[in-house]
Amino acid sequence: MGNEFSLTTDDSRFTFTIADYLLILLSHFIIMNKIILITGATSGFGKAIAEKFAAAGWNCIITGRRAEKLHALATDLQSHYDIQVLPLVFDVQKRSEVFAALENLSEDWHNIDVLVNNAGLALGRDSFENANLDDWDTMIDTNVKGMMYVTKAVLPFMTKRKKGHIINMGSVAGKLVYKEGNGYCASKHAVDALSKAMRIDLLPHHIKVTAIHPGAAETEFSMVRFKGDESKAKQVYEGFTPLHAEDIADITFYCVNLPENVCINDLVVSCTAQADGIYIHK
């Protein structure tokens, strides 16, 4: 008998170890009231993370800008996993929307155990002198300021309880600068720095902070970066097997379910063919 098995839903496939399965069983009997908040949940990493934790019995607060997709995901999670889901439609770039949504949560949703700052994007791939200023603004406002706004809004719920775990979704672009990555690399270096700052500042509150820095992953990322140019987006992943959203969901689940005295502070993950933000074997 092997030590892992697969769970398949309509559009996703997760592999669970026996240890994962035991955690799922425990979640339904012991931690069924645990709550995870995931930003950018309508696709990619965010959606996969929501599905992974919902399958383990966690109640989910999911946020995103695309109302139709967000509500469809909420319905799907509730029907498949018999959990509670709260969809919140807002743009993390807009401070007033973030605080209006999160400061007015009903008391049932205050005990947020895990925050996943996943909302983020890359726009354009241009040399510095040719870069689009609007692209820079959007990346900084989403990847950096948006993460800060959401974290600041959620922290009072965690500091009050003296517990919680913040997962910040970084990138290998936050560890090394590559050609024509200027604004995006800067934003993800900021995520790296802010994650370290949070870890230090939140020590007295017993709040864990983990930064996960994925490499090349086949999601909507490149389609967004190249503004709908499907040909360019496909070229990014040709010749090798990239990460998939479910891989990052599995890693997030692992980090969150470690013992109370263990915190992974910083985690860089890539596919086997990728060494860093520059070197990929094709």
C-alpha positions, -999 to +999 in steps of 0.1 A: +000+000+000+014+034-010+016+064+013-003+088-009-035+090-030-052+115-053-084+136-049-099+148-082-125+176-085-140+190-117-109+209-128-082+202-102-062+173-089-045+172-056-022+145-042-026+139-004-002+119+017-016+098+045-005+125+069-026+150+049-055+127+050-053+125+088-052+163+090-083+164+069-101+140+092-090+160+122-102+192+105-138+179+103-138+169+140-114+193+157-105+224+136-136+226+115-139+263+125-105+274+112-107+302+087-084+311+058-085+344+039-072+343+003-068+374-019-068+370-057-088+338-054-105+337-088-077+319-106-042+305-104-025+300-070-054+317-051-081+294-065-060+263-060-052+273-024-089+278-017-097+244-031-070+227-012-080+242+022-117+237+015-111+200+008-095+199+043-126+214+060-114+250+063-139+279+060-128+303+034-129+341+029-121+346-008-115+379-024-111+392-060-122+418-085-141+395-109-174+391-091-189+364-114-158+341-111-156+347-073-192+338-066-189+307-089-159+295-069-178+301-036-207+281-048-184+253-060-165+251-027-196+251-006-213+223-027-182+201-029-169+204+006-198+214+029-179+244+043-187+281+048-174+305+022-175+343+022-168+360-011-157+396-010-154+416-042-129+444-040-097+456-055-067+454-032-053+485-049-081+506-034-074+512+003-110+523+010-125+492-005-101+469+014-108+484+048-145+488+042-148+451+034-125+437+061-133+460+090-170+452+086-167+415+087-194+399+109-181+384+141-184+349+128-155+357+105-132+375+129-111+345+139-089+344+108-062+318+113-044+323+080-041+352+056-027+344+021-016+376+003-018+361-032-033+390-053-005+402-076+005+405-112+032+413-137+025+437-166+048+442-195+084+431-203+101+462-214+135+478-210+135+505-183+135+534-207+106+520-226+085+508-196+049+518-193+043+540-162+008+528-158+021+492-157+045+503-129+018+519-109-005+489-112+022+465-101+033+486-071-003+493-061-013+456-063+018+437-053+031+460-026+005+484-013-024+460-018-006+434+003+001+460+030-035+472+031-050+438+034-024+427+061-030+459+081-068+454+079-066+417+090-039+421+117-063+433+145-081+400+144-048+381+148-031+403+174-062+402+196-060+364+197-021+363+198-020+338+169-022+336+131-002+329+100+005+353+071+015+338+038+029+363+013+032+352-023+065+365-036+085+353-066+120+343-077+119+378-092+121+390-056+154+372-051+172+382-083+167+409-109+164+398-146+165+418-178+133+438-185+119+428-152+124+463-136+090+472-121+079+436-114+112+426-098+111+458-076+076+450-064+086+414-055+118+425-038+095+447-017+073+417-008+105+399+003+115+429+025+080+434+039+077+397+048+110+400+068+097+432+085+064+416+094+082+385+108+102+407+131+075+432+141+049+405+148+071+382+170+055+396+202+021+386+189+031+350+181+021+355+144+039+334+118+050+349+085+060+329+055+071+342+021+067+317-007+087+326-039+075+305-069+094+302-101+078+297-135+043+284-130+017+279-158-013+300-147-028+332-161+004+350-151+020+353-186-013+360-203-018+390-180+019+400-183+017+400-221-018+416-221-037+388-237-010+378-263-015+340-262+015+333-285+039+351-262+024+336-231+028+301-244+064+306-254+073+312-217+065+276-208+078+258-240+104+231-237+101+223-200+075+213-173+067+244-151+051+245-117+013+243-115-010+261-092-017+229-073+020+226-064+019+260-047-014+250-029+003+219-016+033+238-003+011+264+013-010+237+030+022+221+043+036+254+057+003+262+075+000+227+091+034+226+108+035+224+146+030+257+165+067+260+173+077+258+137+077+286+111+091+285+076+102+321+071+113+320+035+108+294+008+120+296-028+104+269-051+109+262-087+103+234-112+132+210-117+142+227-149+146+261-133+176+272-111+165+308-105+149+338-122+172+335-152+184+300-157+159+275-172+169+244-190+148+238-221 
